[in-house]
Amino acid sequence: MAYDKLFTPISIGKCEIKNRIVMAPMLMGMGQFDGTPTEKLMDYYEERAKGGTGLIITEITRVDDVTGAAAFAQLSMSKDKNIYAFRPFAERIHRHGAKLFVQLHHPGRQNLGLLVGTVPMSIALDSKLPFYSDLLYKIVPAGKVLLKHHIVPPVVAPSKCERSYFADSVMRALSNKEVKKLRDEFIEAGVRVQQAGADGVELHASHGYLIQQFLSPNTNHRTDEYGGSLENRMRFLIEILQGIKEKCGSDFPVIVRLTVDECYSFIGKPGKGYDLKEGVEMAKRLEQAGADAIDVSSAAYDTFNYWLEPMSFKCGWRAYMAAAVKAAVNIPVLAANLIRSPEQAEKQLEEGVQDMVSLGRPHIADPHWAEKAQSGHPEDITRCICCLYCIQSMQDNAYVGGSGGCSVNPFTGRESVKLEKNGNGRKVVVVGAGPAGLMSARLLAYRGFDVTLLEKEAKAGGQLILAAAAPEKEKMNWCIEDMVHQALKEGAEILYNTEATKELIASYNPYAVIFATGANAVRPGSVTGSDLPHVYTSTDILSGSVNLEGKNVAVIGSGMTGLETAQFLCENNIVTIIEMAKEIAPGTWMQHIDDIKPKLESNGVTFHTGLQLTEIRETSIAARDVKSGAGKTFEADAVVFAVGVRPEKALYEECKGAFENTFAIGDAEKSGRIADATRRALDTVLEIN
C-alpha cells in the first residue's frame, strides 16, 4: 500500500509540513526544574524527527512557574532565558526536515498542591546547591501524605467546583486580575516560542486543564466576562489566541487542541459539562478568531479513559468527533482517534475524517513509525498495545526524579544507548520465548551474535498468551507478533516444541546463555483444601485447560490477573472476588480499574475486600476479616487462585556454573510487567561483551 495521502505535504497557516504525521504531545518527565531541555529530552524528540515524522508537538510546556508547573521535569516558556536554551532543541528537530510546535499549558485545578510555589524555589536552590535535586527526590515521596491530607497550597481554577477525580486538589478561584495576568503569560510564552525558532504553538484546551476548565460549565461558574455564556467561557482562550497572533504576526501558526466532548455521558452522567454539539461550535468560533488548525481531542481526567484509552477500546472509536469538526471548519483538523496502523491512518485521511494523523503513544513505541510506513514496511512497526505503562511510569517516576518508559520499546528515554555490532558470530542460547527472551534474541542478533531461542511450547508469548486470552485484550497479541517478527528479521533462530536441558544447551557450546523461563501461577499450599479437585489457578482458566460453566466461582486475588480472570468467567458463572487488601486491585493504575470494574459489576460480579482465605470446602470457602478477625463463608463450588506467580528458575540454577555467561531475566528473575522484562533484556544484552 502506497499511503499516498499520508505522505502528501500540508500547510498549517503558512507552515508547510512534509507529511500528515504528527507526534502528539506527551509529558514523559525528561526535563529539569528550570524548564530547559535536557540532552535526554532532545535525544528523545530528535529520534522521532529522524524517524520521518512531519510535525512534532512538544509535551506540556508551562507558562507560569508558581501555579502552572505540572511537574518538576517539564519544559517551560515562562522566562526569557528559556528562549536561548530552546534554540538548539529546535535546530535538532529541523535538521531532519520536521517542524516543531510547542504546546503551551497550565494545569489549573488538575494540578497537585505540592507543586504550587515549589518550582521557583527549586530553580533557585538547584542553581546553588549541587545536591539539591537528589535531596528533593528523597523528600517528595513523603509529600504524598501531605497531598492525601490536603496540607498543601490550593491550586487555581476558573472557579471553585468539584475536585478533579485524578488530582483531588483543594482549589481557589482566580481573580479577574489573575485571569488577565495568566492570559498575558500565555501570550508572552507564545512570543518566546517564536523567538526560540520553533514553527508554531499549540494551546492546550483539552483534557481538563485550565483553558478547558474555562470552556466547561462544569468547572466555570464565574459571573464576570469570563463565565456564563459560551462567548464568555471562550473569552480566555480567544484572547490568548488573538494576543499571540497580534504579537507574533498572523503568519505564526497557532493550533488549538480542543476537547470537543467531555464524555460524561459515557460514564453515566449525561448533561454534565458540554457535548459534541457545543464542541463543534467552539471549533467554528476558534476558526473565526484566527486559529490555524484544530487538534480534536475528547474528555478530561474525570473521564480519563475516553482520551487516553486502555487496551479494551477499539481503534478509531472516536473518529466521528473529528469528522464532525472537519465538516464544520475550513482549517486543518488533526486528531489521534486511537490510530495504530498506516492502513487505518490512510483510510481516515481518504474518508475525510481528518487532515492529519496524531500519533502519541505509537511514537513512544516506535520512533520510526513514519519511516517504516513510507518505505513500504509497515510490518516492521512496533505497535503500541495501549497498556498505559507510559503514563503510569511517568507519574510514578515523577516522585523520584525518573521519567516514563514503554513496555515494547526499552530504548524510550535511552535513545543515546547504541548497540555495538561486535557479536562476531559467537553463539548465544536464549531459553524461553516470552517478552524477555524475544527482546534478548532480537537485540543480540542485531549485534551479530548467532542466536538460538529454545521454546518448549508450540508458540511464543509466555505469560502474554494468557494475558491475550482475557476479554478485550487482543492487542496483547500484537506484542508477541511484533517481537517474533523482529527477532526473526534480525536473524535469530526460534525452535518451538523444544524443551531446554543442560545437555541440549551444552551441545551448542554457547558463549552466553539467557534464561527467560518465565514463572508459574502460585497455588498456596498453606490454605486448607487448596489441593481439592475443584481448585484451579488463573493459568488453568485463561489457557483454556479448564472450562467452567454454571458454577459459583470464587476468584482469590483482585490484581489485574484476577479481574481479567473474573471477566473471562462471569458470562457463564456466578463470580465472587475475594481480596485481602482493603481495596480492589491494590497498586494497579486506576485507568485499568475504571475500565474493567463497571463491566464486572454489570455482569453480577461481587467484590469482598479485607478478607483472608482460610479454608476451601466442597461447596464453600471460609475467610477471615483481616481487621476484626470475624469469619465469613461464601458459596463456591470452584475456586481460582490469582495471587501472583513464582519465578521458574530451576534450569538456571542447574546451569549457572556450567557456562561462561549465564543470566536469568524477566519473570525468571523477578515477576513483573512487560516493561520490566524488555528493559532487563536490553540491560543484559549491553552486559554481554
MARMARDO-483137 format. One record per residue (C-alpha): residue in three letters; x negated, y, z negated. Coordinates in steps of 0.05 Angstrom, whole numbers, plus 5000, padded with zeros to 4 digits. Each point is the difference from the previous one (the first is absolute). Layout:
N
ALAXYZ;...
// end
This chain:
689
MET500050005000;ALA497150675020;TYR503250454946;ASP500250575050;LYS504450454957;LEU495949884937;PHE493750255034;THR503050605036;PRO497550674973;ILE504850464965;SER499750714972;ILE502350264933;GLY500650745014;LYS493850145041;CYS495949444968;GLU499249435049;ILE499249314969;LYS497049435041;ASN505349484983;ARG506449914960;ILE496849654940;VAL499950374934;MET496549804936;ALA505250184949;PRO497950354935;MET498549534942;LEU496450174935;MET494749484985;GLY496250364945;MET493150105032;GLY499250754985;GLN497250374941;PHE502250514949;ASP498950635042;GLY503649705060;THR494149995047;PRO499249395045;THR495249474976;GLU495749585047;LYS504449414983;LEU506350375019;MET497050265065;ASP497449305018;TYR507149734989;TYR503350515046;GLU494550005052;GLU500649255009;ARG507350105020;ALA497950545049;LYS494849535029;GLY505549495006;GLY503650415053;THR505550364960;GLY502450635033;LEU502250414940;ILE497749924928;ILE504050344945;THR496450044934;GLU502649764934;ILE503750484954;THR495850634993;ARG501650454943;VAL501250755005;ASP500150134925;ASP495149744948;VAL504050124937;THR506849695012;GLY498949715069;ALA494549494990;ALA503049315011;ALA493549624988;PHE492950134977;ALA497349735065;GLN504150365054;LEU498250525052;SER501250734987;MET500950645040;SER501350434939;LYS493450395002;ASP495850325054;LYS494149554983;ASN504249425026;ILE499550305069;TYR492549895005;ALA500149314969;PHE505449785049;ARG496550205064;PRO495449405005;PHE506149554990;ALA503750325058;GLU493749955044;ARG499449254986;ILE507249885022;HIS499350445062;ARG493749625019;HIS504449425022;GLY505250405038;ALA505249984945;LYS503850604972;LEU500550154926;PHE506050304963;VAL500050134925;GLN506149834959;LEU501550544950;HIS503549774937;HIS502550154930;PRO503049434958;GLY504950414960;ARG504049574951;GLN496649395031;ASN493650184964;LEU497249734934;GLY499550504943;LEU493149724986;LEU497650355063;VAL502950684986;GLY494250474986;THR495049424996;VAL496850075068;PRO497450724993;MET496949804934;SER497049385031;ILE497150395059;ALA496650484951;LEU497349464954;ASP497849545057;SER495550555027;LYS496550074933;LEU500149304970;PRO497349445046;PHE503249474955;TYR506950334999;SER503549575052;ASP497849364965;LEU502550284934;LEU506650225030;TYR501649335031;LYS498649664933;ILE505150474967;VAL505350035054;PRO502949294991;ALA501750214928;GLY504050575032;LYS505349495019;VAL502150004927;LEU500750765001;LEU504149955064;LYS504549474971;HIS501750454940;HIS500050645043;ILE494450324959;VAL497750365063;PRO501750665034;PRO506550025041;VAL499649955075;VAL503350535044;ALA506149925044;PRO505050445036;SER504649914940;LYS501149544942;CYS503249365024;GLU499749254987;ARG493049744989;SER496649655058;TYR500849254997;PHE492649905016;ALA496750544958;ASP505250104945;SER496950674984;VAL503050564958;MET500750615045;ARG501350744999;ALA503150435054;LEU495750475041;SER501550734993;ASN501650415062;LYS493150324994;GLU496749314996;VAL503849755061;LYS497350585041;LYS493049894973;LEU500249275021;ARG502850195068;ASP494050465009;GLU495249464977;PHE502749545054;ILE499050555052;GLU492950164976;ALA498349265002;GLY502549975072;VAL495350575018;ARG494249634967;VAL501649385040;GLN499550405064;GLN493450314978;ALA497349324982;GLY500649785073;ALA506049534993;ASP505150005056;GLY506450114961;VAL503849894936;GLU505649554977;LEU504750254945;HIS502049424955;ALA507650104992;SER501249274986;HIS499949444948;GLY502750424943;TYR494250494996;LEU500950744985;ILE502150255069;GLN505149455006;GLN502350134929;PHE502150695025;LEU503849685058;SER504049524958;PRO506250204961;ASN498249434952;THR493750364977;ASN501550735018;HIS505150324955;ARG497450715007;THR504750595004;ASP495350505033;GLU498250055074;TYR496449334998;GLY506049584979;GLY507249845017;SER501550015074;LEU495949615050;GLU497150665025;ASN497650174931;ARG497449314985;MET495950025064;ARG497450714986;PHE493749774963;LEU497949545056;ILE501750495056;GLU496350574967;ILE493849564995;LEU500749785072;GLN500950715026;GLY494750284955;ILE494849525028;LYS502150175070;GLU499450744985;LYS493249944968;CYS497049475047;GLY503350195065;SER505749665037;ASP495149535035;PHE497849674935;PRO504649394996;VAL504149834939;ILE503449324991;VAL505249904946;ARG500549314969;LEU507349974983;THR504349524961;VAL506249995042;ASP503949544953;GLU498749924926;CYS502949305005;TYR503850004934;SER505649635035;PHE495349405007;ILE499449944925;GLY507550074987;LYS500250754989;PRO503550295062;GLY501150754999;LYS493850144959;GLY494850465031;TYR500750085076;ASP501149525057;LEU497849945073;LYS505250495025;GLU497150564958;GLY493049775013;VAL501050075075;GLU502750704989;MET493650164961;ALA495849765058;LYS503850455048;ARG499050614955;LEU492649854993;GLU499349995076;GLN503550675003;ALA495350274946;GLY493849815041;ALA498049294980;ASP496049665054;ALA502049294983;ILE504249614950;ASP496949404965;VAL506249614982;SER500049624935;SER505149794948;ALA501449924926;ALA496250234939;TYR496649664942;ASP506849894969;THR501649575061;PHE492949775008;ASN501149385043;TYR503550395055;TRP493750385020;LEU494449524979;GLU503049335014;PRO498249344967;MET499349375041;SER507449835004;PHE501950595045;LYS500749895075;CYS495550365048;GLY503550615030;TRP505849994952;ARG500350764994;ALA498650175072;TYR507150285006;MET498050584955;ALA494450235048;ALA504749895059;ALA505250464969;VAL494850554990;LYS497149925070;ALA507050075030;ALA500850674963;VAL493350355012;ASN495450165058;ILE493349964964;PRO496049364990;VAL502649504949;LEU495149574961;ALA502449414959;ALA497349394965;ASN506049545004;LEU496249404972;ILE496449885065;ARG495149424999;SER498449835072;PRO498350375064;GLU505949665034;GLN504850294948;ALA496650685006;GLU500550015076;LYS507349784998;GLN502150554952;LEU496450525042;GLU503149755065;GLU506949994968;GLY499350724978;VAL500349854926;GLN494050454988;ASP494250345036;MET494249784956;VAL498849384957;SER497850114928;LEU496049424973;GLY498350064926;ARG498549334969;PRO498349695068;HIS494150485003;ILE497649774931;ALA500549275022;ASP496550125067;PRO496550665017;HIS499249775072;TRP507549875012;ALA500250495058;GLU493649765034;LYS502249274997;ALA506850185031;GLN496950435054;SER494849475019;GLY505549495010;HIS498549594938;PRO505850114952;GLU498949294974;ASP493650264967;ILE503850504956;THR500049854926;ARG507350114983;CYS502450354937;ILE504349514961;CYS503550534958;CYS497549704935;LEU499450704968;TYR493149854971;CYS497450655030;ILE504550454958;GLN499849574938;SER492449975001;MET499650755013;GLN504550154941;ASP496649514953;ASN493050215020;ALA501550744994;TYR499649924925;VAL492949725003;GLY496950405056;GLY501149485055;SER503750015066;GLY505249605037;GLY498549365037;CYS503249525049;SER501749274996;VAL498149835072;ASN494350495010;PRO494649964947;PHE496150565035;THR505350524981;GLY496350534960;ARG493449645017;GLU499350225072;SER492650144991;VAL498849264985;LYS496949675061;LEU498949265010;GLU493249795026;LYS500049515057;ASN494449584972;GLY503349324990;ASN495549715054;GLY504249385007;ARG498949774928;LYS505549524978;VAL505350214950;VAL505749564976;VAL506450324975;VAL504949574961;GLY507350225003;ALA503750405052;GLY503850494955;PRO498750755006;ALA493349974963;GLY497449425043;LEU502550295066;MET497250694986;SER493349694981;ALA499849585063;ARG501750595044;LEU494750474970;LEU494549474997;ALA501349805072;TYR499650745020;ARG493350034966;GLY497549425043;PHE500449424952;ASP502449325025;VAL506549934960;THR504249384989;LEU506350084958;LEU502949364969;GLU507450004985;LYS503449404969;GLU507050195024;ALA502650005071;LYS500250765003;ALA496750614971;GLY502750484948;GLY499349684932;GLN504450364949;LEU502450475055;ILE504049425030;LEU504149984937;ALA500750764997;ALA502550015072;ALA505249474984;ALA503750474953;PRO506050375031;GLU498350625040;LYS492549894995;GLU498849805072;LYS494850555008;MET495449604955;ASN499149545060;TRP496950585038;CYS494350004950;ILE498649275011;GLU500650055076;ASP495550615005;MET494649714955;VAL499849345038;HIS499750375067;GLN494450454977;ALA495949434970;LEU500649595063;LYS498550605045;GLU493550134962;GLY498049285012;ALA501749644935;GLU502149275005;ILE506249794960;LEU501149274986;TYR507049834974;ASN502149364964;THR492949964974;GLU498949884926;ALA493450304978;THR495449574958;LYS493050094975;GLU497649495050;LEU503550325059;ILE497350694982;ALA493049714993;SER500549705070;TYR499950715028;ASN493550174963;PRO502950694985;TYR496250634984;ALA506050234959;VAL506749714977;ILE506050424982;PHE505549664959;ALA506750345012;THR504049414975;GLY505750404971;ALA504149844938;ASN505549554976;ALA506550204967;VAL499949924924;ARG504649504968;PRO499150114925;GLY499249334965;SER501050334932;VAL507550095012;THR504049404976;GLY503449675059;SER495650315053;ASP498649305027;LEU507349855013;PRO501849825072;HIS504450625010;VAL494350484984;TYR496350325059;THR495350565018;SER501250585048;THR495349645048;ASP504749405002;ILE505850465018;LEU496750485050;SER496249445035;GLY506649645014;SER497849364966;VAL505850074952;ASN507050225022;LEU504950224946;GLU507450105013;GLY505850074953;LYS495650044939;ASN499550444938;VAL492850215010;ALA495750344947;VAL494150375031;ILE494750114947;GLY496150645014;SER502150645035;GLY493850215037;MET500950095075;THR499149255011;GLY505549874950;LEU504750525030;GLU498749755071;THR501149284978;ALA506650224969;GLN502050345064;PHE498249375039;LEU504549604954;CYS505850454984;GLU504249905062;ASN501449274983;ASN499049984925;ILE501650374936;VAL493450324979;THR497750264932;ILE493350344991;ILE496449954933;GLU494450494986;MET495650044938;ALA498450745010;LYS504950544980;GLU501150215072;ILE500949665067;ALA493849925043;PRO495050324952;GLY494450355037;THR503549955067;TRP500350615045;MET506950294989;GLN501850025074;HIS499949255004;ILE504649954940;ASP504750535029;ASP500249605065;ILE501449314973;LYS503750084934;PRO506650275029;LYS500049435050;LEU499249494944;GLU505450344958;SER504950005059;ASN498949255005;GLY501649884927;VAL493049914973;THR499650174926;PHE493850264964;HIS497849874929;THR493850344973;GLY496149954936;LEU501149254998;GLN494849444994;LEU501949325027;THR499349484946;GLU503349375026;ILE502749695064;ARG505749514993;GLU504149585049;THR505350545013;SER497550614962;ILE494050394976;ALA498550304932;ALA496550674991;ARG497850434942;ASP500950754995;VAL492950284998;LYS501950564953;SER505149694953;GLY498349275005;ALA507349835013;GLY501449405043;LYS504150005064;THR502449445046;PHE501450045075;GLU503249495046;ALA494949745049;ASP499649355039;ALA493950245038;VAL494150414975;VAL494850365043;PHE493650274971;ALA497450655031;VAL494950184947;GLY493850095042;VAL494649585031;ARG493549674978;PRO493750045043;GLU498249375037;LYS492549974992;ALA498249274987;LEU496349935066;TYR496250654988;GLU497949764932;GLU497649345031;CYS496150355055;LYS497450644971;GLY493249714983;ALA499349595063;PHE499550555052;GLU495750625007;ASN505650525000;THR506849834971;PHE505750474985;ALA507149924972;ILE504650555025;GLY507350185003;ASP504749624954;ALA494749464992;GLU496050524960;LYS505750384968;SER507450035019;GLY501950665032;ARG503150355059;ILE498349985074;ALA495950634992;ASP495849674945;ALA498749415046;THR497950415061;ARG495950494961;ARG496349444965;ALA498949675067;LEU496650635026;ASP495850084938;THR497749285006;VAL498350065073;LEU495850624983;GLU496349594947;ILE497849475050;ASN493350215030;
// end
